[in-house]
Amino acid sequence: MATRAAVHQLGAAVLRRLLSTPAAFDRVIACPCGGHARFHQIRPKQLLTALGTVTIQRPYYLCPECHEGSCPRDAELGVESTEYSPGVRRMMTTVGSESSFQHGREELELLAGLSVTTKAVERQAEAIGEDIVHRERARSTGALQLELPDVLGPPVPVMYIEMDGTQIPMVRAELEGRAGRTEGQPARTREVKLGCVFTQVASDDKGRPVRDPGSTTYTGAIETADEFGRRIYTEAWERGWSRARKKVILADGAEWIWNIAGQHFPGAVQVVDIYHARQHLWDLARALCSGNEKAPQQWMKRHQPKLDGGEIEKLVRYLRSLRPSSAELLNRIRLEADYFDRNAERMRYPDFRRQHLFVGSGVIEAACKTVIGSRLKQSGMFWTARGANAIIALRCSRLSGKFEDYWESRSRAA
Ligand SMILES: [Zn+2]
């Protein structure tokens, strides 16, 4: 550690010389107002870099016409209106996207020997996250015009889109006027809509589908279904949706998801996650056989094969033929019969299996935990929509392997 500190000090000295003003520099520069700014004096600026604090010297210009002052060197170095070098900002963003801002601050200190405040980690991570949010918005506005250029590349055999919703805890001020999920209870959470796109290259020797390793990208936000529809459409398009020979949408039964599927992805094969469908059947089995422990299992043994066999009409007919004594139970059965009826075409599991397609939405369910839950649902965490969306954008970018590209394009712009 002592050696590292010494090397850092040495490095910082080298860096200070590298970054400071060259011996020769312009005495007069163009001012954005159209006038000419004149060199006024050399001014110091303190920067926190990966090698510690460095004070650089750079020329400061004043414009006699508009009286604005500027240091063009700051823009060249990417340190305009910040006291952190791009490298340190990137580190702060990375740790802030991984864990709590407090923990991120500790990691920076421990691993990089950098002392920053928790608030600074939060500000940087959110600023970069919001920048990603703005870029995404600009892209999906372009996508909305539906005149997207085809994404060039080799054809994709099978491409999947999975979507799901997951709740995160919000600060109270963000929930005013919102009804809770349980009747009569105040709202405590809001829904993050999350989607992922991945490809399938092959099936294994038992004919089961295999996901393309590293092909999964994620996108999500707290937003309306309309906004999310445009988001996932843009993502799929950029992944080469138009080149996919077979297109599949996989999800649970949530209505907003199938609306998006119908609106933005017509012609795709729609599949209801088989485990969700079975869960519906299990819940019904327990309601029908309440008081008898073994009966639900026997009921399932008789009726699950209809579901697994894709004989949904048969299942619906059976459910509708039931005449329980309680009106409540009758209503429940009707709702479930409607659910299966409405989703019948999305439950032709033997058909999907013959085509070697996935029938479970495990990828998006895992993503709800790894992308959202592990960072945004820690105990004692409460979010604003804006803060959460910034961190979600950051995490999606990183977990989709897009963060390097983002950083590259940022430094090119600077
Ligand atoms: Zn000026």
Boltz pocket constraint, residues with backbone or C-beta under 6 A from the ligand:
constraints:
  - pocket:
      binder: B
      contacts: [[A, 31], [A, 32], [A, 33], [A, 34], [A, 35], [A, 36], [A, 63], [A, 64], [A, 65], [A, 66], [A, 67], [A, 68]]
      max_distance: 6.0
